[in-house]
Amino acid sequence: MWLQQYRKDGLRWYMPALIRNIYGKDIDPSDDISDGWRLMQQINQEINGLKMRIEEEN
């Protein structure tokens, strides 16, 4: 796992709403960014229970 390779104990998402949606809102699914959703899901599945996750929204 890449977090272990680089000796990291967790991952910090900054503005995950903007990774998921072009306007940073979950109101209209047509504005969703499918690659952003997929990236976050894949990373979260990989580190599930093994590493700390922090999300920061403004």
N, CA and C atoms as a LAMMPS dump frame, in Angstrom:
ITEM: TIMESTEP
0
ITEM: NUMBER OF ATOMS
174
ITEM: BOX BOUNDS ff ff ff
-5.0000000000000000e+02 5.0000000000000000e+02
-5.0000000000000000e+02 5.0000000000000000e+02
-5.0000000000000000e+02 5.0000000000000000e+02
ITEM: ATOMS id mol type element x y z
1 1 1 N 0.845 -1.182 0
2 1 2 C 0 0 0
3 1 3 C 0.887 1.24 0
4 2 1 N 0.524 2.213 -0.787
5 2 2 C 1.363 3.4 -0.958
6 2 3 C 1.508 4.221 0.316
7 3 1 N 0.52 4.209 1.205
8 3 2 C 0.673 4.949 2.458
9 3 3 C 1.762 4.334 3.33
10 4 1 N 1.848 3.017 3.336
11 4 2 C 2.902 2.35 4.094
12 4 3 C 4.262 2.579 3.438
13 5 1 N 4.287 2.558 2.12
14 5 2 C 5.54 2.762 1.393
15 5 3 C 6.152 4.12 1.729
16 6 1 N 5.308 5.132 1.866
17 6 2 C 5.797 6.478 2.177
18 6 3 C 5.694 6.798 3.671
19 7 1 N 5.407 5.776 4.487
20 7 2 C 5.368 5.867 5.943
21 7 3 C 4.41 6.943 6.449
22 8 1 N 3.214 6.941 5.881
23 8 2 C 2.164 7.88 6.291
24 8 3 C 1.143 7.149 7.151
25 9 1 N 0.602 7.862 8.134
26 9 2 C -0.369 7.225 9.028
27 9 3 C -1.806 7.606 8.716
28 10 1 N -2.006 8.378 7.659
29 10 2 C -3.361 8.759 7.308
30 10 3 C -3.407 9.614 6.066
31 11 1 N -4.613 10.068 5.784
32 11 2 C -4.856 10.843 4.577
33 11 3 C -5.776 12.002 4.916
34 12 1 N -5.476 13.168 4.41
35 12 2 C -6.318 14.339 4.629
36 12 3 C -6.926 14.763 3.305
37 13 1 N -8.249 14.745 3.248
38 13 2 C -8.97 15.244 2.083
39 13 3 C -9.257 16.713 2.325
40 14 1 N -8.861 17.578 1.431
41 14 2 C -9.201 18.988 1.536
42 14 3 C -10.288 19.288 0.507
43 15 1 N -11.42 19.784 0.96
44 15 2 C -12.575 20.106 0.122
45 15 3 C -13.062 18.908 -0.695
46 16 1 N -13.397 17.808 -0.031
47 16 2 C -13.888 16.642 -0.769
48 16 3 C -15.17 16.927 -1.556
49 17 1 N -15.933 17.918 -1.127
50 17 2 C -17.15 18.262 -1.879
51 17 3 C -16.803 18.703 -3.298
52 18 1 N -15.666 19.382 -3.468
53 18 2 C -15.253 19.818 -4.804
54 18 3 C -14.602 18.694 -5.601
55 19 1 N -14.177 17.653 -4.942
56 19 2 C -13.683 16.475 -5.652
57 19 3 C -14.877 15.704 -6.227
58 20 1 N -15.99 15.717 -5.492
59 20 2 C -17.183 14.961 -5.885
60 20 3 C -18.103 15.709 -6.844
61 21 1 N -18.114 17.049 -6.775
62 21 2 C -19.129 17.82 -7.494
63 21 3 C -18.533 19.151 -7.969
64 22 1 N -18.863 19.576 -9.197
65 22 2 C -18.228 20.774 -9.758
66 22 3 C -18.564 22.047 -8.986
67 23 1 N -19.685 22.044 -8.256
68 23 2 C -20.056 23.218 -7.468
69 23 3 C -19.857 23.004 -5.968
70 24 1 N -19.382 21.836 -5.578
71 24 2 C -19.165 21.543 -4.172
72 24 3 C -20.44 21.301 -3.4
73 25 1 N -21.497 20.913 -4.098
74 25 2 C -22.79 20.667 -3.453
75 25 3 C -23.322 19.308 -3.899
76 26 1 N -24.122 18.714 -3.044
77 26 2 C -24.705 17.41 -3.364
78 26 3 C -26.168 17.546 -3.766
79 27 1 N -26.537 18.694 -4.295
80 27 2 C -27.936 18.97 -4.628
81 27 3 C -28.344 18.341 -5.953
82 28 1 N -27.51 18.499 -6.966
83 28 2 C -27.859 18.054 -8.314
84 28 3 C -26.861 17.006 -8.799
85 29 1 N -27.265 15.737 -8.876
86 29 2 C -26.352 14.678 -9.312
87 29 3 C -25.78 14.901 -10.714
88 30 1 N -26.432 15.713 -11.534
89 30 2 C -25.888 15.949 -12.877
90 30 3 C -24.598 16.763 -12.818
91 31 1 N -24.317 17.405 -11.681
92 31 2 C -23.076 18.171 -11.509
93 31 3 C -21.961 17.344 -10.875
94 32 1 N -22.237 16.076 -10.598
95 32 2 C -21.235 15.213 -9.976
96 32 3 C -20.08 14.931 -10.924
97 33 1 N -18.915 14.71 -10.343
98 33 2 C -17.712 14.345 -11.092
99 33 3 C -17.478 12.855 -10.832
100 34 1 N -17.814 12.033 -11.796
101 34 2 C -17.747 10.58 -11.582
102 34 3 C -16.328 10.112 -11.266
103 35 1 N -15.322 10.69 -11.902
104 35 2 C -13.939 10.297 -11.603
105 35 3 C -13.546 10.681 -10.176
106 36 1 N -14.054 11.81 -9.694
107 36 2 C -13.785 12.224 -8.322
108 36 3 C -14.4 11.271 -7.315
109 37 1 N -15.667 10.906 -7.559
110 37 2 C -16.338 9.931 -6.698
111 37 3 C -15.562 8.607 -6.7
112 38 1 N -15.206 8.151 -7.884
113 38 2 C -14.515 6.866 -8.01
114 38 3 C -13.151 6.9 -7.297
115 39 1 N -12.405 7.984 -7.453
116 39 2 C -11.103 8.117 -6.792
117 39 3 C -11.257 8.035 -5.278
118 40 1 N -12.208 8.795 -4.731
119 40 2 C -12.4 8.779 -3.276
120 40 3 C -12.844 7.41 -2.782
121 41 1 N -13.719 6.74 -3.524
122 41 2 C -14.169 5.41 -3.124
123 41 3 C -13.022 4.406 -3.134
124 42 1 N -12.202 4.432 -4.181
125 42 2 C -11.091 3.483 -4.277
126 42 3 C -10.077 3.696 -3.161
127 43 1 N -9.737 4.94 -2.885
128 43 2 C -8.764 5.214 -1.819
129 43 3 C -9.346 4.835 -0.467
130 44 1 N -10.601 5.185 -0.212
131 44 2 C -11.218 4.839 1.069
132 44 3 C -11.326 3.334 1.26
133 45 1 N -11.595 2.591 0.199
134 45 2 C -11.643 1.133 0.305
135 45 3 C -10.263 0.566 0.613
136 46 1 N -9.236 1.155 0.027
137 46 2 C -7.878 0.662 0.236
138 46 3 C -7.403 0.904 1.672
139 47 1 N -7.746 2.037 2.252
140 47 2 C -7.24 2.353 3.593
141 47 3 C -8.254 2.068 4.692
142 48 1 N -9.402 1.511 4.374
143 48 2 C -10.478 1.283 5.328
144 48 3 C -9.981 0.549 6.578
145 49 1 N -10.095 1.221 7.71
146 49 2 C -9.724 0.622 8.984
147 49 3 C -8.236 0.58 9.264
148 50 1 N -7.415 0.871 8.289
149 50 2 C -5.974 0.773 8.478
150 50 3 C -5.313 2.119 8.749
151 51 1 N -5.897 3.159 8.22
152 51 2 C -5.285 4.483 8.334
153 51 3 C -6.342 5.498 8.749
154 52 1 N -5.891 6.617 9.255
155 52 2 C -6.775 7.688 9.671
156 52 3 C -7.157 8.552 8.464
157 53 1 N -8.428 9.004 8.443
158 53 2 C -8.899 9.885 7.378
159 53 3 C -9.45 11.16 7.998
160 54 1 N -9.078 12.279 7.422
161 54 2 C -9.573 13.574 7.879
162 54 3 C -10.123 14.305 6.663
163 55 1 N -11.324 14.842 6.794
164 55 2 C -11.917 15.654 5.722
165 55 3 C -12.05 17.072 6.227
166 56 1 N -11.709 18.025 5.389
167 56 2 C -11.82 19.425 5.764
168 56 3 C -12.633 20.166 4.714
169 57 1 N -13.701 20.787 5.155
170 57 2 C -14.548 21.604 4.286
171 57 3 C -14.483 23.037 4.779
172 58 1 N -14.614 23.97 3.881
173 58 2 C -14.667 25.383 4.284
174 58 3 C -16.077 25.861 4.271
